[in-house]
Amino acid sequence: MLRITLNKNDGGQRLDKFLQKSLKGLPTALMYKYIRKKRVKVNGKRAKENQILQAGDLLELYIPEEFSKSEADTAELDRIRTQPRIIYEDENILICDKRPGVLSHTGDQNETGSKNIPQRETLIFTLQAYLYRSGEYNPKDETSFAPALCNRIDRNTGGIVIAAKNASTLREVNRLIREGYLDKRYLCAVHGNPTPKDTVLEGYLFKNSKTKTVSVTASPTRGAKRIVTGYRTLFYNKERDLTLLEVHLETGRTHQIRAHMAWAGYPLLGDGKYGQNKQDRAIGFVHQALYAYQITFTVPDGPLTYLHQRTFSVEKENIDFLKLFSWRPEH
């Protein structure tokens, strides 16, 4: 029999979700069978798959030892010395500036070749290693939780990513994102001089999972989702016929900014999927000129109210394509 006493990061989740995280070798179908057969007990009583666990609960698992979680290996975490670009950090949250070209995490279905990238080269592993070195995270002390990203951005897009240091913060930030309390702003460089200078684009986006691309139409089509993209012009480089835009998303879909601006006739500089990448590479831009540069928190209630109305921005020196324009973000 395996006994597990839940800590503060284990509470607040369903029993079946906890078991999936903590017993990696246990097949899902077999897990549900064990629950039905009363081989999983919580505080000495029969458990239900949708039961919400609490910190301090005692789980008794009458299952083969081969399915118990193996000892966590911290050697790989200890070897990572990459220093993340930290914008802000406290006991609950970490806000960092992801470098273009870095994958947020492994297995991202929207990124070609992501399955072949080692976990140690991802942003989340770098952040976990950073917290391990600082003594704020040790996988040997956790059963089901590890510091996690609350949002993600494309591999070749740079900018702000939020990580939660504990389970309650992860749930809270996910709630704020889901309910629209986080205002994210992007900078991008596009070909041409958009007209009008300040507007909101609307359309419908269809995702092709086979090609890992999306397409945009003006009218609804089967399987497409509505998208709303607002932008305003910050600076026009007449010599290169490039425009710097600030973009605000009212919907957050895969490749939305890149595909929507290309559909409008103003593809992003350096965009290999939706732009004119051949000529962009010739002038040294191999990644889409897109950066999630600013985020503002609105926190009306809950444990993160100390972040209410706070705005965080990346360092302007980290945004490579800004050198093409006589404009700098205000901090």
C-alpha positions in Angstrom: 0.0 0.0 0.0 1.2 3.5 -0.9 0.4 6.4 1.5 0.5 10.0 0.4 -0.2 13.0 2.6 -1.1 16.0 0.4 0.7 19.3 0.8 -0.6 22.8 0.0 0.2 22.4 -3.7 -1.8 19.2 -4.0 -5.0 20.5 -2.7 -7.8 22.1 -4.7 -7.8 19.5 -7.6 -9.8 16.4 -8.5 -8.6 13.0 -7.3 -8.2 11.7 -10.9 -6.2 14.7 -12.0 -3.9 14.3 -9.0 -3.3 10.6 -9.6 -2.5 11.3 -13.3 0.2 13.8 -12.3 1.6 11.8 -9.3 1.5 8.3 -10.7 3.1 8.7 -14.2 3.3 5.0 -14.9 -0.4 4.2 -14.1 -2.6 3.8 -17.2 -5.6 6.0 -17.1 -8.1 3.2 -17.6 -6.5 1.2 -14.8 -6.6 4.2 -12.5 -10.4 4.6 -12.9 -10.8 0.9 -12.4 -8.9 1.1 -9.1 -11.1 4.0 -8.0 -14.2 2.0 -8.8 -12.9 -1.1 -7.0 -12.3 1.0 -3.8 -8.6 0.5 -4.0 -8.1 4.3 -3.6 -9.2 5.8 -0.2 -9.1 9.4 1.0 -8.9 9.8 4.8 -9.9 6.1 5.2 -13.1 6.5 3.1 -14.1 5.4 -0.4 -13.0 7.9 -2.9 -14.7 9.3 -6.0 -12.9 10.3 -9.2 -14.3 13.9 -9.1 -13.6 14.4 -5.4 -11.8 17.7 -4.7 -8.7 17.0 -2.5 -7.6 19.2 0.3 -4.1 19.9 1.8 -3.6 17.4 4.6 -5.7 14.7 3.1 -4.3 11.2 3.5 -4.5 9.0 0.4 -4.2 5.2 0.7 -3.5 3.5 -2.6 -3.9 -0.3 -2.8 -2.0 -0.6 -6.1 1.2 -2.3 -7.3 4.4 -0.5 -6.2 5.5 -0.4 -9.8 3.1 2.4 -10.4 4.4 4.6 -7.6 6.2 7.8 -8.5 10.0 7.3 -8.8 12.5 9.4 -6.9 12.8 12.8 -8.6 16.0 13.4 -10.4 17.4 16.9 -9.6 20.8 16.4 -11.4 19.5 17.9 -14.7 18.0 20.9 -12.9 21.3 21.4 -11.1 23.2 21.4 -14.4 21.2 24.2 -16.0 22.9 27.6 -15.6 21.0 29.7 -18.1 19.7 32.8 -16.4 16.2 33.8 -17.4 15.3 37.4 -18.1 13.4 38.2 -14.9 11.1 41.3 -15.1 9.3 40.8 -11.8 9.3 38.2 -9.0 7.7 37.6 -5.6 6.8 34.6 -3.5 3.9 33.6 -5.8 4.7 34.7 -9.3 7.5 35.2 -11.8 7.3 37.3 -14.9 10.0 36.8 -17.5 11.0 37.9 -21.0 11.2 34.9 -23.3 13.9 35.1 -25.9 12.8 34.6 -29.6 13.7 31.0 -30.7 13.1 29.5 -27.3 10.3 26.9 -26.9 7.9 27.6 -24.0 7.6 23.8 -23.2 7.9 20.5 -25.0 5.2 18.9 -27.0 3.6 22.1 -28.3 1.4 20.9 -31.2 1.6 24.3 -32.9 5.4 24.3 -33.2 7.1 22.3 -35.9 9.9 20.1 -34.6 9.0 20.7 -30.9 8.9 17.1 -30.0 12.6 16.8 -30.9 13.7 19.6 -28.6 15.1 18.4 -25.3 13.2 19.5 -22.2 16.2 21.2 -20.7 16.2 23.7 -23.6 12.6 24.9 -22.9 11.7 28.1 -21.0 9.8 26.2 -18.3 12.7 24.0 -17.5 15.0 27.0 -17.3 12.6 28.6 -14.8 12.3 25.5 -12.8 16.1 25.2 -12.6 16.3 28.8 -11.6 13.9 28.3 -8.7 15.6 25.0 -7.7 18.9 26.9 -7.4 17.3 29.6 -5.3 15.8 27.0 -3.0 12.2 27.8 -3.9 11.4 24.6 -5.6 12.6 21.0 -5.1 10.8 18.2 -7.0 11.6 15.8 -4.2 9.3 17.7 -2.0 6.3 17.7 -4.4 3.9 15.0 -5.4 1.9 16.5 -8.2 3.0 20.1 -8.7 5.9 21.8 -10.5 6.2 25.6 -11.3 4.2 26.1 -14.4 3.6 28.6 -17.2 0.3 30.5 -17.1 0.5 31.6 -20.7 2.6 30.7 -23.7 3.8 32.5 -26.8 5.1 31.1 -30.1 8.6 29.8 -30.2 9.9 32.5 -32.5 7.9 35.3 -30.7 9.6 37.0 -27.8 8.1 38.6 -24.7 6.3 38.3 -21.5 5.5 34.9 -20.0 4.0 34.4 -16.5 5.0 31.5 -14.3 3.3 30.4 -11.1 5.4 29.2 -8.2 2.6 27.4 -6.4 -0.7 25.7 -7.3 -3.0 28.3 -5.9 -1.3 31.1 -7.9 -1.5 29.0 -11.0 -5.3 28.6 -10.6 -5.7 32.3 -9.8 -3.7 33.6 -12.8 -5.5 31.2 -15.1 -8.8 32.6 -13.8 -7.7 36.2 -14.4 -6.6 35.3 -18.0 -9.9 33.4 -18.6 -12.0 36.3 -17.3 -10.1 38.9 -19.3 -8.4 40.7 -16.4 -4.9 40.7 -17.9 -4.3 43.3 -20.6 -1.5 42.2 -23.0 0.1 44.5 -25.6 2.3 43.4 -28.5 4.7 45.3 -30.7 5.2 44.1 -34.3 6.8 45.4 -37.5 4.7 44.9 -40.7 5.3 45.5 -44.4 3.5 48.5 -45.8 1.7 51.4 -44.2 -1.6 50.2 -42.7 -4.8 52.2 -43.4 -6.5 53.2 -41.2 -3.8 54.0 -38.7 -5.8 52.9 -35.7 -8.6 50.2 -36.0 -10.0 46.9 -35.0 -9.9 44.0 -37.4 -12.5 41.2 -37.3 -12.6 37.9 -39.0 -12.7 34.1 -38.7 -9.7 31.9 -38.2 -9.5 28.3 -39.2 -6.7 26.1 -37.8 -5.2 23.4 -40.0 -3.6 20.9 -37.6 -1.8 19.0 -40.4 0.1 22.0 -41.8 0.3 23.7 -38.4 -1.0 26.9 -40.0 -4.2 29.0 -39.9 -6.2 30.8 -42.4 -8.5 33.9 -42.0 -11.7 34.7 -43.8 -14.1 37.7 -43.5 -17.2 35.5 -43.2 -17.9 32.5 -40.9 -16.9 29.1 -42.2 -17.3 25.7 -40.7 -14.7 25.0 -38.0 -13.5 28.6 -37.9 -13.5 30.8 -34.7 -14.1 34.5 -34.5 -11.1 36.7 -34.0 -10.7 40.4 -33.1 -7.4 42.2 -33.4 -6.9 45.8 -32.6 -3.9 47.8 -33.6 -2.5 51.4 -33.7 0.4 52.8 -35.7 3.4 54.0 -33.7 5.9 54.8 -36.4 6.3 54.4 -40.2 9.8 53.8 -41.7 9.3 55.3 -45.2 12.7 54.2 -46.5 12.0 50.5 -45.7 8.2 50.7 -46.1 7.8 49.1 -42.6 5.4 50.1 -39.9 5.7 49.6 -36.1 2.3 48.7 -34.6 1.0 48.2 -31.1 -1.5 45.3 -31.1 -4.1 44.4 -28.6 -6.0 41.1 -28.8 -9.6 40.8 -27.9 -9.5 37.1 -28.7 -6.4 34.9 -28.4 -6.1 32.3 -31.2 -3.2 30.4 -32.6 -1.0 32.7 -34.8 -3.8 35.3 -34.7 -1.7 38.5 -35.0 0.5 37.0 -37.8 -2.3 35.6 -39.8 -4.7 38.5 -39.3 -2.2 41.2 -40.3 -1.2 39.1 -43.4 -4.8 38.7 -44.4 -5.2 42.5 -44.1 -2.3 42.9 -46.5 0.4 43.8 -44.0 2.5 40.7 -43.2 4.9 40.7 -40.3 8.6 41.3 -41.0 10.5 38.0 -40.8 7.4 35.8 -40.8 8.2 32.5 -42.5 4.6 31.2 -42.6 2.5 34.2 -43.5 5.0 36.7 -44.7 7.6 37.3 -47.4 10.4 35.5 -45.6 12.9 35.2 -48.4 13.5 39.0 -48.8 13.3 39.4 -45.0 16.1 36.9 -44.4 18.2 38.9 -46.8 18.2 41.9 -44.4 18.8 39.7 -41.3 15.3 38.9 -39.9 14.7 35.2 -39.6 12.0 35.4 -36.8 8.7 37.2 -37.0 9.0 40.7 -35.7 6.5 40.2 -32.9 7.0 40.9 -29.2 4.7 40.6 -26.2 6.1 43.7 -24.6 3.7 44.8 -21.9 1.1 43.4 -19.5 -1.2 45.1 -17.0 -3.0 43.4 -14.2 -6.5 44.1 -13.1 -7.2 42.1 -9.9 -10.5 43.1 -8.3 -10.3 40.4 -5.7 -8.4 37.3 -4.5 -4.9 36.7 -3.3 -3.1 38.7 -6.0 -4.8 42.1 -5.4 -1.4 43.5 -4.6 -0.8 43.4 -8.4 -3.9 45.4 -9.2 -3.2 48.1 -11.9 0.4 47.2 -12.1 2.1 47.3 -15.5 5.2 45.3 -16.5 7.3 45.9 -19.7 10.3 44.3 -21.3 13.6 46.1 -21.7 13.5 47.9 -25.1 17.1 46.7 -25.8 15.7 43.1 -26.0 13.4 43.9 -28.9 15.7 43.6 -31.9 13.4 45.1 -34.6 12.9 48.4 -32.7 16.3 49.5 -34.2 14.4 50.1 -37.4 12.2 52.8 -35.9 12.6 56.0 -34.0 10.2 54.9 -31.2 10.8 53.5 -27.8 8.2 52.1 -25.3 7.6 54.0 -22.1 8.3 52.1 -18.9 
